[in-house]
Amino acid sequence: MKTAMQELIEWIENGTETSVYVIRDKAKKLLEKEKEQIIKAHTNAYLIGEDDINVEDANEASIKYYNQTYNQNK
């Protein structure tokens, strides 16, 4: 699986787009995709071997982990 940065670099290298605004928007979309992937992976790992934790609680813990690790407030 490619990182958001790898996808962005390939997209820029393979395209003809030079507008900084279009590139910025693409970067934002890819970073949001990466955030979702991190949260999903953390949730799945959190649930391994756990019978007493539901998906919603694991997902909430994963969002908290993401925000703390990547210093996000959203």
N, CA, C and O atoms as a Tripos MOL2 file, in Angstrom:
@<TRIPOS>MOLECULE
protein
  296   295    74     0     0
PROTEIN
NO_CHARGES

@<TRIPOS>ATOM
      1 N           0.8460   -1.1720    0.0000 N.3       1 MET1
      2 CA          0.0000    0.0000    0.0000 C.3       1 MET1
      3 C           0.8970    1.2430    0.0000 C.2       1 MET1
      4 O           1.8480    1.3420    0.7750 O.2       1 MET1
      5 N           0.5800    2.1570   -0.8600 N.am      2 LYS2
      6 CA          1.3440    3.3910   -0.9630 C.3       2 LYS2
      7 C           0.8720    4.3840    0.0850 C.2       2 LYS2
      8 O          -0.2950    4.3990    0.4740 O.2       2 LYS2
      9 N           1.8030    5.2090    0.5290 N.am      3 THR3
     10 CA          1.4400    6.2960    1.4390 C.3       3 THR3
     11 C           0.8160    7.4300    0.6370 C.2       3 THR3
     12 O           0.9110    7.4720   -0.5900 O.2       3 THR3
     13 N           0.1850    8.3350    1.3460 N.am      4 ALA4
     14 CA         -0.4160    9.4980    0.6860 C.3       4 ALA4
     15 C           0.6460   10.2940   -0.0590 C.2       4 ALA4
     16 O           0.3940   10.7940   -1.1560 O.2       4 ALA4
     17 N           1.8160   10.4130    0.5220 N.am      5 MET5
     18 CA          2.8880   11.1820   -0.1170 C.3       5 MET5
     19 C           3.3600   10.4860   -1.3930 C.2       5 MET5
     20 O           3.6190   11.1480   -2.3980 O.2       5 MET5
     21 N           3.4740    9.1650   -1.3590 N.am      6 GLN6
     22 CA          3.8750    8.4350   -2.5640 C.3       6 GLN6
     23 C           2.8460    8.6120   -3.6780 C.2       6 GLN6
     24 O           3.2020    8.8340   -4.8360 O.2       6 GLN6
     25 N           1.5800    8.5110   -3.3200 N.am      7 GLU7
     26 CA          0.5180    8.7030   -4.3160 C.3       7 GLU7
     27 C           0.5570   10.1040   -4.8910 C.2       7 GLU7
     28 O           0.3970   10.2900   -6.0970 O.2       7 GLU7
     29 N           0.7690   11.0910   -4.0320 N.am      8 LEU8
     30 CA          0.8120   12.4770   -4.4960 C.3       8 LEU8
     31 C           1.9810   12.7010   -5.4450 C.2       8 LEU8
     32 O           1.8220   13.3380   -6.4860 O.2       8 LEU8
     33 N           3.1330   12.1910   -5.0990 N.am      9 ILE9
     34 CA          4.3110   12.3580   -5.9590 C.3       9 ILE9
     35 C           4.0720   11.7090   -7.3130 C.2       9 ILE9
     36 O           4.3710   12.3090   -8.3450 O.2       9 ILE9
     37 N           3.5350   10.4860   -7.3240 N.am     10 GLU10
     38 CA          3.2430    9.8180   -8.5910 C.3      10 GLU10
     39 C           2.2180   10.5960   -9.4050 C.2      10 GLU10
     40 O           2.3530   10.7310  -10.6210 O.2      10 GLU10
     41 N           1.1940   11.1060   -8.7310 N.am     11 TRP11
     42 CA          0.1480   11.8590   -9.4130 C.3      11 TRP11
     43 C           0.7320   13.1060  -10.0680 C.2      11 TRP11
     44 O           0.3850   13.4440  -11.2000 O.2      11 TRP11
     45 N           1.6160   13.7830   -9.3500 N.am     12 ILE12
     46 CA          2.2460   15.0010   -9.8980 C.3      12 ILE12
     47 C           3.1670   14.6450  -11.0620 C.2      12 ILE12
     48 O           3.1430   15.3080  -12.0990 O.2      12 ILE12
     49 N           3.9800   13.5950  -10.8930 N.am     13 GLU13
     50 CA          4.9250   13.2020  -11.9380 C.3      13 GLU13
     51 C           4.2220   12.7170  -13.2090 C.2      13 GLU13
     52 O           4.7210   12.9350  -14.3130 O.2      13 GLU13
     53 N           3.0830   12.0720  -13.0610 N.am     14 ASN14
     54 CA          2.3850   11.4960  -14.2170 C.3      14 ASN14
     55 C           1.3780   12.4450  -14.8530 C.2      14 ASN14
     56 O           0.8140   12.1390  -15.9030 O.2      14 ASN14
     57 N           1.1530   13.5820  -14.2320 N.am     15 GLY15
     58 CA          0.1350   14.4940  -14.7410 C.3      15 GLY15
     59 C           0.7150   15.7300  -15.3720 C.2      15 GLY15
     60 O           1.9290   15.9230  -15.4420 O.2      15 GLY15
     61 N          -0.1830   16.5490  -15.8210 N.am     16 THR16
     62 CA          0.2230   17.8150  -16.4190 C.3      16 THR16
     63 C          -0.2510   18.9870  -15.5690 C.2      16 THR16
     64 O          -0.0890   20.1480  -15.9470 O.2      16 THR16
     65 N          -0.8350   18.6740  -14.4250 N.am     17 GLU17
     66 CA         -1.3830   19.7150  -13.5490 C.3      17 GLU17
     67 C          -0.2510   20.4760  -12.8620 C.2      17 GLU17
     68 O           0.6340   19.8780  -12.2500 O.2      17 GLU17
     69 N          -0.2940   21.7890  -12.9730 N.am     18 THR18
     70 CA          0.7300   22.6070  -12.3340 C.3      18 THR18
     71 C           0.1400   23.5950  -11.3400 C.2      18 THR18
     72 O           0.8750   24.3000  -10.6480 O.2      18 THR18
     73 N          -1.1760   23.6490  -11.2670 N.am     19 SER19
     74 CA         -1.8200   24.5880  -10.3580 C.3      19 SER19
     75 C          -1.5930   24.1550   -8.9120 C.2      19 SER19
     76 O          -1.9130   23.0280   -8.5330 O.2      19 SER19
     77 N          -1.0450   25.0490   -8.1240 N.am     20 VAL20
     78 CA         -0.7780   24.7420   -6.7290 C.3      20 VAL20
     79 C          -2.0760   24.4430   -5.9750 C.2      20 VAL20
     80 O          -2.0710   23.6790   -5.0100 O.2      20 VAL20
     81 N          -3.1720   25.0350   -6.4080 N.am     21 TYR21
     82 CA         -4.4490   24.8250   -5.7400 C.3      21 TYR21
     83 C          -4.9920   23.4210   -5.9880 C.2      21 TYR21
     84 O          -5.5370   22.7900   -5.0830 O.2      21 TYR21
     85 N          -4.8420   22.9430   -7.2040 N.am     22 VAL22
     86 CA         -5.2940   21.5870   -7.5280 C.3      22 VAL22
     87 C          -4.4180   20.5660   -6.8020 C.2      22 VAL22
     88 O          -4.9160   19.5750   -6.2700 O.2      22 VAL22
     89 N          -3.1280   20.8150   -6.7860 N.am     23 ILE23
     90 CA         -2.2010   19.9150   -6.0920 C.3      23 ILE23
     91 C          -2.4940   19.9160   -4.5930 C.2      23 ILE23
     92 O          -2.4760   18.8590   -3.9620 O.2      23 ILE23
     93 N          -2.7610   21.0820   -4.0170 N.am     24 ARG24
     94 CA         -3.1040   21.1810   -2.6010 C.3      24 ARG24
     95 C          -4.3680   20.3900   -2.2800 C.2      24 ARG24
     96 O          -4.4210   19.6720   -1.2810 O.2      24 ARG24
     97 N          -5.3820   20.5230   -3.1290 N.am     25 ASP25
     98 CA         -6.6320   19.7930   -2.9060 C.3      25 ASP25
     99 C          -6.4120   18.2850   -2.9960 C.2      25 ASP25
    100 O          -6.9790   17.5270   -2.2090 O.2      25 ASP25
    101 N          -5.6020   17.8520   -3.9400 N.am     26 LYS26
    102 CA         -5.2830   16.4260   -4.0710 C.3      26 LYS26
    103 C          -4.5490   15.9460   -2.8260 C.2      26 LYS26
    104 O          -4.8330   14.8590   -2.3220 O.2      26 LYS26
    105 N          -3.6140   16.7360   -2.3270 N.am     27 ALA27
    106 CA         -2.8640   16.3650   -1.1200 C.3      27 ALA27
    107 C          -3.7950   16.2330    0.0790 C.2      27 ALA27
    108 O          -3.6590   15.3000    0.8700 O.2      27 ALA27
    109 N          -4.7370   17.1570    0.2190 N.am     28 LYS28
    110 CA         -5.6870   17.0940    1.3320 C.3      28 LYS28
    111 C          -6.5320   15.8270    1.2680 C.2      28 LYS28
    112 O          -6.7590   15.1750    2.2870 O.2      28 LYS28
    113 N          -6.9990   15.4770    0.0680 N.am     29 LYS29
    114 CA         -7.7980   14.2600   -0.1000 C.3      29 LYS29
    115 C          -6.9870   13.0140    0.2510 C.2      29 LYS29
    116 O          -7.4930   12.0960    0.8970 O.2      29 LYS29
    117 N          -5.7360   12.9910   -0.1780 N.am     30 LEU30
    118 CA         -4.8970   11.8290    0.1050 C.3      30 LEU30
    119 C          -4.5580   11.7290    1.5940 C.2      30 LEU30
    120 O          -4.4790   10.6260    2.1360 O.2      30 LEU30
    121 N          -4.3610   12.8520    2.2480 N.am     31 LEU31
    122 CA         -4.0960   12.8230    3.6890 C.3      31 LEU31
    123 C          -5.3200   12.3570    4.4690 C.2      31 LEU31
    124 O          -5.1810   11.6680    5.4790 O.2      31 LEU31
    125 N          -6.5020   12.7190    4.0180 N.am     32 GLU32
    126 CA         -7.7280   12.2460    4.6520 C.3      32 GLU32
    127 C          -7.8670   10.7340    4.4560 C.2      32 GLU32
    128 O          -8.2770   10.0190    5.3700 O.2      32 GLU32
    129 N          -7.5270   10.2620    3.2730 N.am     33 LYS33
    130 CA         -7.5470    8.8210    2.9950 C.3      33 LYS33
    131 C          -6.5630    8.0960    3.9210 C.2      33 LYS33
    132 O          -6.8840    7.0460    4.4770 O.2      33 LYS33
    133 N          -5.3740    8.6610    4.0780 N.am     34 GLU34
    134 CA         -4.3660    8.0600    4.9460 C.3      34 GLU34
    135 C          -4.8460    8.0330    6.3980 C.2      34 GLU34
    136 O          -4.6220    7.0540    7.1100 O.2      34 GLU34
    137 N          -5.5020    9.1000    6.8320 N.am     35 LYS35
    138 CA         -6.0430    9.1570    8.1920 C.3      35 LYS35
    139 C          -7.0450    8.0270    8.4070 C.2      35 LYS35
    140 O          -6.9970    7.3350    9.4240 O.2      35 LYS35
    141 N          -7.9400    7.8430    7.4610 N.am     36 GLU36
    142 CA         -8.9430    6.7890    7.5590 C.3      36 GLU36
    143 C          -8.2880    5.4060    7.6080 C.2      36 GLU36
    144 O          -8.7360    4.5300    8.3470 O.2      36 GLU36
    145 N          -7.2330    5.2140    6.8230 N.am     37 GLN37
    146 CA         -6.5270    3.9360    6.8160 C.3      37 GLN37
    147 C          -5.8550    3.6740    8.1650 C.2      37 GLN37
    148 O          -5.8920    2.5520    8.6690 O.2      37 GLN37
    149 N          -5.2510    4.6880    8.7410 N.am     38 ILE38
    150 CA         -4.5910    4.5460   10.0370 C.3      38 ILE38
    151 C          -5.6080    4.1970   11.1120 C.2      38 ILE38
    152 O          -5.3800    3.2940   11.9170 O.2      38 ILE38
    153 N          -6.7220    4.9030   11.1270 N.am     39 ILE39
    154 CA         -7.7560    4.6530   12.1360 C.3      39 ILE39
    155 C          -8.3230    3.2450   11.9710 C.2      39 ILE39
    156 O          -8.5190    2.5390   12.9600 O.2      39 ILE39
    157 N          -8.5870    2.8350   10.7460 N.am     40 LYS40
    158 CA         -9.1340    1.4940   10.4990 C.3      40 LYS40
    159 C          -8.1520    0.4140   10.9490 C.2      40 LYS40
    160 O          -8.5480   -0.5590   11.5900 O.2      40 LYS40
    161 N          -6.8810    0.5840   10.6160 N.am     41 ALA41
    162 CA         -5.8660   -0.3960   11.0010 C.3      41 ALA41
    163 C          -5.7380   -0.4680   12.5210 C.2      41 ALA41
    164 O          -5.6210   -1.5550   13.0860 O.2      41 ALA41
    165 N          -5.7600    0.6770   13.1730 N.am     42 HIS42
    166 CA         -5.6530    0.7050   14.6280 C.3      42 HIS42
    167 C          -6.8660    0.0390   15.2640 C.2      42 HIS42
    168 O          -6.7280   -0.7210   16.2230 O.2      42 HIS42
    169 N          -8.0410    0.3190   14.7380 N.am     43 THR43
    170 CA         -9.2650   -0.3040   15.2630 C.3      43 THR43
    171 C          -9.1980   -1.8170   15.1190 C.2      43 THR43
    172 O          -9.5060   -2.5440   16.0630 O.2      43 THR43
    173 N          -8.8020   -2.2920   13.9540 N.am     44 ASN44
    174 CA         -8.6980   -3.7390   13.7340 C.3      44 ASN44
    175 C          -7.6890   -4.3780   14.6780 C.2      44 ASN44
    176 O          -7.9470   -5.4500   15.2260 O.2      44 ASN44
    177 N          -6.5530   -3.7370   14.8730 N.am     45 ALA45
    178 CA         -5.5400   -4.2630   15.7830 C.3      45 ALA45
    179 C          -6.0340   -4.2320   17.2260 C.2      45 ALA45
    180 O          -5.7470   -5.1400   18.0060 O.2      45 ALA45
    181 N          -6.7620   -3.2090   17.5670 N.am     46 TYR46
    182 CA         -7.2980   -3.0380   18.9190 C.3      46 TYR46
    183 C          -8.2640   -4.1660   19.2680 C.2      46 TYR46
    184 O          -8.3510   -4.5900   20.4200 O.2      46 TYR46
    185 N          -8.9830   -4.6440   18.2600 N.am     47 LEU47
    186 CA        -10.0100   -5.6640   18.4920 C.3      47 LEU47
    187 C          -9.4710   -7.0980   18.5140 C.2      47 LEU47
    188 O         -10.1830   -8.0150   18.9230 O.2      47 LEU47
    189 N          -8.2430   -7.2980   18.0840 N.am     48 ILE48
    190 CA         -7.6910   -8.6500   18.0320 C.3      48 ILE48
    191 C          -7.6430   -9.2420   19.4340 C.2      48 ILE48
    192 O          -7.0230   -8.6860   20.3390 O.2      48 ILE48
    193 N          -8.3000  -10.3640   19.5920 N.am     49 GLY49
    194 CA         -8.2910  -11.0830   20.8630 C.3      49 GLY49
    195 C          -9.1360  -10.4550   21.9530 C.2      49 GLY49
    196 O          -9.0920  -10.9050   23.0980 O.2      49 GLY49
    197 N          -9.8930   -9.4420   21.6320 N.am     50 GLU50
    198 CA        -10.7220   -8.7650   22.6250 C.3      50 GLU50
    199 C         -12.1840   -9.1190   22.4120 C.2      50 GLU50
    200 O         -12.7400   -8.8680   21.3430 O.2      50 GLU50
    201 N         -12.8020   -9.6980   23.4230 N.am     51 ASP51
    202 CA        -14.2170  -10.0460   23.3390 C.3      51 ASP51
    203 C         -15.0990   -9.0100   24.0300 C.2      51 ASP51
    204 O         -16.3010   -8.9460   23.7680 O.2      51 ASP51
    205 N         -14.5150   -8.2050   24.9030 N.am     52 ASP52
    206 CA        -15.2870   -7.2730   25.7160 C.3      52 ASP52
    207 C         -15.3430   -5.8570   25.1560 C.2      52 ASP52
    208 O         -15.9160   -4.9650   25.7810 O.2      52 ASP52
    209 N         -14.7530   -5.6470   23.9880 N.am     53 ILE53
    210 CA        -14.7150   -4.3040   23.4060 C.3      53 ILE53
    211 C         -15.5210   -4.3120   22.1070 C.2      53 ILE53
    212 O         -15.3170   -5.1660   21.2440 O.2      53 ILE53
    213 N         -16.4340   -3.3540   21.9800 N.am     54 ASN54
    214 CA        -17.1960   -3.2900   20.7330 C.3      54 ASN54
    215 C         -16.4750   -2.3990   19.7200 C.2      54 ASN54
    216 O         -15.5430   -1.6700   20.0600 O.2      54 ASN54
    217 N         -16.9230   -2.4750   18.4870 N.am     55 VAL55
    218 CA        -16.2710   -1.7510   17.3920 C.3      55 VAL55
    219 C         -16.3090   -0.2390   17.6140 C.2      55 VAL55
    220 O         -15.3340    0.4540   17.3240 O.2      55 VAL55
    221 N         -17.4180    0.2690   18.1210 N.am     56 GLU56
    222 CA        -17.5480    1.7170   18.3340 C.3      56 GLU56
    223 C         -16.5200    2.2140   19.3480 C.2      56 GLU56
    224 O         -15.8980    3.2570   19.1480 O.2      56 GLU56
    225 N         -16.3420    1.4580   20.4440 N.am     57 ASP57
    226 CA        -15.3500    1.8510   21.4530 C.3      57 ASP57
    227 C         -13.9330    1.7630   20.8940 C.2      57 ASP57
    228 O         -13.0960    2.6270   21.1560 O.2      57 ASP57
    229 N         -13.6750    0.7110   20.1220 N.am     58 ALA58
    230 CA        -12.3530    0.5580   19.5160 C.3      58 ALA58
    231 C         -12.0900    1.6840   18.5250 C.2      58 ALA58
    232 O         -10.9820    2.2160   18.4650 O.2      58 ALA58
    233 N         -13.0970    2.0450   17.7570 N.am     59 ASN59
    234 CA        -12.9460    3.1370   16.7890 C.3      59 ASN59
    235 C         -12.7040    4.4640   17.4980 C.2      59 ASN59
    236 O         -11.8780    5.2630   17.0560 O.2      59 ASN59
    237 N         -13.4170    4.7030   18.5890 N.am     60 GLU60
    238 CA        -13.2110    5.9230   19.3700 C.3      60 GLU60
    239 C         -11.7830    5.9890   19.9150 C.2      60 GLU60
    240 O         -11.1510    7.0450   19.8920 O.2      60 GLU60
    241 N         -11.2860    4.8600   20.4020 N.am     61 ALA61
    242 CA         -9.9040    4.8030   20.8970 C.3      61 ALA61
    243 C          -8.9150    5.0530   19.7620 C.2      61 ALA61
    244 O          -7.8750    5.6810   19.9610 O.2      61 ALA61
    245 N          -9.2470    4.5600   18.5780 N.am     62 SER62
    246 CA         -8.3640    4.7440   17.4240 C.3      62 SER62
    247 C          -8.3170    6.1960   16.9700 C.2      62 SER62
    248 O          -7.2580    6.6970   16.5930 O.2      62 SER62
    249 N          -9.4480    6.8630   17.0050 N.am     63 ILE63
    250 CA         -9.4810    8.2920   16.6580 C.3      63 ILE63
    251 C          -8.6670    9.0910   17.6770 C.2      63 ILE63
    252 O          -7.9230   10.0000   17.3090 O.2      63 ILE63
    253 N          -8.8090    8.7510   18.9410 N.am     64 LYS64
    254 CA         -8.0260    9.4220   19.9940 C.3      64 LYS64
    255 C          -6.5310    9.1830   19.7710 C.2      64 LYS64
    256 O          -5.7220   10.1030   19.8860 O.2      64 LYS64
    257 N          -6.1760    7.9330   19.4490 N.am     65 TYR65
    258 CA         -4.7790    7.5980   19.1460 C.3      65 TYR65
    259 C          -4.2720    8.4510   17.9780 C.2      65 TYR65
    260 O          -3.1870    9.0270   18.0510 O.2      65 TYR65
    261 N          -5.0510    8.5260   16.9180 N.am     66 TYR66
    262 CA         -4.6340    9.2970   15.7430 C.3      66 TYR66
    263 C          -4.4120   10.7640   16.1190 C.2      66 TYR66
    264 O          -3.3880   11.3540   15.7720 O.2      66 TYR66
    265 N          -5.3680   11.3360   16.8210 N.am     67 ASN67
    266 CA         -5.2620   12.7480   17.2000 C.3      67 ASN67
    267 C          -4.0570   13.0150   18.0890 C.2      67 ASN67
    268 O          -3.3770   14.0280   17.9240 O.2      67 ASN67
    269 N          -3.7900   12.1260   19.0200 N.am     68 GLN68
    270 CA         -2.6360   12.3030   19.8990 C.3      68 GLN68
    271 C          -1.3300   12.1060   19.1370 C.2      68 GLN68
    272 O          -0.3770   12.8620   19.3230 O.2      68 GLN68
    273 N          -1.2900   11.0970   18.2860 N.am     69 THR69
    274 CA         -0.0480   10.7720   17.5730 C.3      69 THR69
    275 C           0.2870   11.7920   16.5020 C.2      69 THR69
    276 O           1.4510   12.1500   16.3210 O.2      69 THR69
    277 N          -0.7180   12.2560   15.8000 N.am     70 TYR70
    278 CA         -0.4780   13.1700   14.6870 C.3      70 TYR70
    279 C          -0.8480   14.6180   15.0240 C.2      70 TYR70
    280 O          -0.8780   15.4870   14.1520 O.2      70 TYR70
    281 N          -1.1260   14.8550   16.3040 N.am     71 ASN71
    282 CA         -1.3750   16.2110   16.8030 C.3      71 ASN71
    283 C          -2.4860   16.9190   16.0300 C.2      71 ASN71
    284 O          -2.3510   18.0760   15.6320 O.2      71 ASN71
    285 N          -3.5740   16.2030   15.8300 N.am     72 GLN72
    286 CA         -4.7240   16.7600   15.1250 C.3      72 GLN72
    287 C          -5.7900   17.1520   16.1380 C.2      72 GLN72
    288 O          -5.9260   16.5040   17.1760 O.2      72 GLN72
    289 N          -6.5300   18.1820   15.8540 N.am     73 ASN73
    290 CA         -7.6110   18.6160   16.7370 C.3      73 ASN73
    291 C          -8.9700   18.3330   16.1350 C.2      73 ASN73
    292 O          -9.9850   18.6400   16.7610 O.2      73 ASN73
    293 N          -9.0280   17.7690   14.9600 N.am     74 LYS74
    294 CA        -10.2910   17.5240   14.2590 C.3      74 LYS74
    295 C         -10.6730   16.0740   14.3870 C.2      74 LYS74
    296 O         -11.7080   15.6600   13.8650 O.2      74 LYS74
@<TRIPOS>BOND
     1     1     2 1
     2     2     3 1
     3     3     4 2
     4     3     5 am
     5     5     6 1
     6     6     7 1
     7     7     8 2
     8     7     9 am
     9     9    10 1
    10    10    11 1
    11    11    12 2
    12    11    13 am
    13    13    14 1
    14    14    15 1
    15    15    16 2
    16    15    17 am
    17    17    18 1
    18    18    19 1
    19    19    20 2
    20    19    21 am
    21    21    22 1
    22    22    23 1
    23    23    24 2
    24    23    25 am
    25    25    26 1
    26    26    27 1
    27    27    28 2
    28    27    29 am
    29    29    30 1
    30    30    31 1
    31    31    32 2
    32    31    33 am
    33    33    34 1
    34    34    35 1
    35    35    36 2
    36    35    37 am
    37    37    38 1
    38    38    39 1
    39    39    40 2
    40    39    41 am
    41    41    42 1
    42    42    43 1
    43    43    44 2
    44    43    45 am
    45    45    46 1
    46    46    47 1
    47    47    48 2
    48    47    49 am
    49    49    50 1
    50    50    51 1
    51    51    52 2
    52    51    53 am
    53    53    54 1
    54    54    55 1
    55    55    56 2
    56    55    57 am
    57    57    58 1
    58    58    59 1
    59    59    60 2
    60    59    61 am
    61    61    62 1
    62    62    63 1
    63    63    64 2
    64    63    65 am
    65    65    66 1
    66    66    67 1
    67    67    68 2
    68    67    69 am
    69    69    70 1
    70    70    71 1
    71    71    72 2
    72    71    73 am
    73    73    74 1
    74    74    75 1
    75    75    76 2
    76    75    77 am
    77    77    78 1
    78    78    79 1
    79    79    80 2
    80    79    81 am
    81    81    82 1
    82    82    83 1
    83    83    84 2
    84    83    85 am
    85    85    86 1
    86    86    87 1
    87    87    88 2
    88    87    89 am
    89    89    90 1
    90    90    91 1
    91    91    92 2
    92    91    93 am
    93    93    94 1
    94    94    95 1
    95    95    96 2
    96    95    97 am
    97    97    98 1
    98    98    99 1
    99    99   100 2
   100    99   101 am
   101   101   102 1
   102   102   103 1
   103   103   104 2
   104   103   105 am
   105   105   106 1
   106   106   107 1
   107   107   108 2
   108   107   109 am
   109   109   110 1
   110   110   111 1
   111   111   112 2
   112   111   113 am
   113   113   114 1
   114   114   115 1
   115   115   116 2
   116   115   117 am
   117   117   118 1
   118   118   119 1
   119   119   120 2
   120   119   121 am
   121   121   122 1
   122   122   123 1
   123   123   124 2
   124   123   125 am
   125   125   126 1
   126   126   127 1
   127   127   128 2
   128   127   129 am
   129   129   130 1
   130   130   131 1
   131   131   132 2
   132   131   133 am
   133   133   134 1
   134   134   135 1
   135   135   136 2
   136   135   137 am
   137   137   138 1
   138   138   139 1
   139   139   140 2
   140   139   141 am
   141   141   142 1
   142   142   143 1
   143   143   144 2
   144   143   145 am
   145   145   146 1
   146   146   147 1
   147   147   148 2
   148   147   149 am
   149   149   150 1
   150   150   151 1
   151   151   152 2
   152   151   153 am
   153   153   154 1
   154   154   155 1
   155   155   156 2
   156   155   157 am
   157   157   158 1
   158   158   159 1
   159   159   160 2
   160   159   161 am
   161   161   162 1
   162   162   163 1
   163   163   164 2
   164   163   165 am
   165   165   166 1
   166   166   167 1
   167   167   168 2
   168   167   169 am
   169   169   170 1
   170   170   171 1
   171   171   172 2
   172   171   173 am
   173   173   174 1
   174   174   175 1
   175   175   176 2
   176   175   177 am
   177   177   178 1
   178   178   179 1
   179   179   180 2
   180   179   181 am
   181   181   182 1
   182   182   183 1
   183   183   184 2
   184   183   185 am
   185   185   186 1
   186   186   187 1
   187   187   188 2
   188   187   189 am
   189   189   190 1
   190   190   191 1
   191   191   192 2
   192   191   193 am
   193   193   194 1
   194   194   195 1
   195   195   196 2
   196   195   197 am
   197   197   198 1
   198   198   199 1
   199   199   200 2
   200   199   201 am
   201   201   202 1
   202   202   203 1
   203   203   204 2
   204   203   205 am
   205   205   206 1
   206   206   207 1
   207   207   208 2
   208   207   209 am
   209   209   210 1
   210   210   211 1
   211   211   212 2
   212   211   213 am
   213   213   214 1
   214   214   215 1
   215   215   216 2
   216   215   217 am
   217   217   218 1
   218   218   219 1
   219   219   220 2
   220   219   221 am
   221   221   222 1
   222   222   223 1
   223   223   224 2
   224   223   225 am
   225   225   226 1
   226   226   227 1
   227   227   228 2
   228   227   229 am
   229   229   230 1
   230   230   231 1
   231   231   232 2
   232   231   233 am
   233   233   234 1
   234   234   235 1
   235   235   236 2
   236   235   237 am
   237   237   238 1
   238   238   239 1
   239   239   240 2
   240   239   241 am
   241   241   242 1
   242   242   243 1
   243   243   244 2
   244   243   245 am
   245   245   246 1
   246   246   247 1
   247   247   248 2
   248   247   249 am
   249   249   250 1
   250   250   251 1
   251   251   252 2
   252   251   253 am
   253   253   254 1
   254   254   255 1
   255   255   256 2
   256   255   257 am
   257   257   258 1
   258   258   259 1
   259   259   260 2
   260   259   261 am
   261   261   262 1
   262   262   263 1
   263   263   264 2
   264   263   265 am
   265   265   266 1
   266   266   267 1
   267   267   268 2
   268   267   269 am
   269   269   270 1
   270   270   271 1
   271   271   272 2
   272   271   273 am
   273   273   274 1
   274   274   275 1
   275   275   276 2
   276   275   277 am
   277   277   278 1
   278   278   279 1
   279   279   280 2
   280   279   281 am
   281   281   282 1
   282   282   283 1
   283   283   284 2
   284   283   285 am
   285   285   286 1
   286   286   287 1
   287   287   288 2
   288   287   289 am
   289   289   290 1
   290   290   291 1
   291   291   292 2
   292   291   293 am
   293   293   294 1
   294   294   295 1
   295   295   296 2
@<TRIPOS>SUBSTRUCTURE
     1 MET1         2 RESIDUE 1 A MET
     2 LYS2         6 RESIDUE 1 A LYS
     3 THR3        10 RESIDUE 1 A THR
     4 ALA4        14 RESIDUE 1 A ALA
     5 MET5        18 RESIDUE 1 A MET
     6 GLN6        22 RESIDUE 1 A GLN
     7 GLU7        26 RESIDUE 1 A GLU
     8 LEU8        30 RESIDUE 1 A LEU
     9 ILE9        34 RESIDUE 1 A ILE
    10 GLU10       38 RESIDUE 1 A GLU
    11 TRP11       42 RESIDUE 1 A TRP
    12 ILE12       46 RESIDUE 1 A ILE
    13 GLU13       50 RESIDUE 1 A GLU
    14 ASN14       54 RESIDUE 1 A ASN
    15 GLY15       58 RESIDUE 1 A GLY
    16 THR16       62 RESIDUE 1 A THR
    17 GLU17       66 RESIDUE 1 A GLU
    18 THR18       70 RESIDUE 1 A THR
    19 SER19       74 RESIDUE 1 A SER
    20 VAL20       78 RESIDUE 1 A VAL
    21 TYR21       82 RESIDUE 1 A TYR
    22 VAL22       86 RESIDUE 1 A VAL
    23 ILE23       90 RESIDUE 1 A ILE
    24 ARG24       94 RESIDUE 1 A ARG
    25 ASP25       98 RESIDUE 1 A ASP
    26 LYS26      102 RESIDUE 1 A LYS
    27 ALA27      106 RESIDUE 1 A ALA
    28 LYS28      110 RESIDUE 1 A LYS
    29 LYS29      114 RESIDUE 1 A LYS
    30 LEU30      118 RESIDUE 1 A LEU
    31 LEU31      122 RESIDUE 1 A LEU
    32 GLU32      126 RESIDUE 1 A GLU
    33 LYS33      130 RESIDUE 1 A LYS
    34 GLU34      134 RESIDUE 1 A GLU
    35 LYS35      138 RESIDUE 1 A LYS
    36 GLU36      142 RESIDUE 1 A GLU
    37 GLN37      146 RESIDUE 1 A GLN
    38 ILE38      150 RESIDUE 1 A ILE
    39 ILE39      154 RESIDUE 1 A ILE
    40 LYS40      158 RESIDUE 1 A LYS
    41 ALA41      162 RESIDUE 1 A ALA
    42 HIS42      166 RESIDUE 1 A HIS
    43 THR43      170 RESIDUE 1 A THR
    44 ASN44      174 RESIDUE 1 A ASN
    45 ALA45      178 RESIDUE 1 A ALA
    46 TYR46      182 RESIDUE 1 A TYR
    47 LEU47      186 RESIDUE 1 A LEU
    48 ILE48      190 RESIDUE 1 A ILE
    49 GLY49      194 RESIDUE 1 A GLY
    50 GLU50      198 RESIDUE 1 A GLU
    51 ASP51      202 RESIDUE 1 A ASP
    52 ASP52      206 RESIDUE 1 A ASP
    53 ILE53      210 RESIDUE 1 A ILE
    54 ASN54      214 RESIDUE 1 A ASN
    55 VAL55      218 RESIDUE 1 A VAL
    56 GLU56      222 RESIDUE 1 A GLU
    57 ASP57      226 RESIDUE 1 A ASP
    58 ALA58      230 RESIDUE 1 A ALA
    59 ASN59      234 RESIDUE 1 A ASN
    60 GLU60      238 RESIDUE 1 A GLU
    61 ALA61      242 RESIDUE 1 A ALA
    62 SER62      246 RESIDUE 1 A SER
    63 ILE63      250 RESIDUE 1 A ILE
    64 LYS64      254 RESIDUE 1 A LYS
    65 TYR65      258 RESIDUE 1 A TYR
    66 TYR66      262 RESIDUE 1 A TYR
    67 ASN67      266 RESIDUE 1 A ASN
    68 GLN68      270 RESIDUE 1 A GLN
    69 THR69      274 RESIDUE 1 A THR
    70 TYR70      278 RESIDUE 1 A TYR
    71 ASN71      282 RESIDUE 1 A ASN
    72 GLN72      286 RESIDUE 1 A GLN
    73 ASN73      290 RESIDUE 1 A ASN
    74 LYS74      294 RESIDUE 1 A LYS
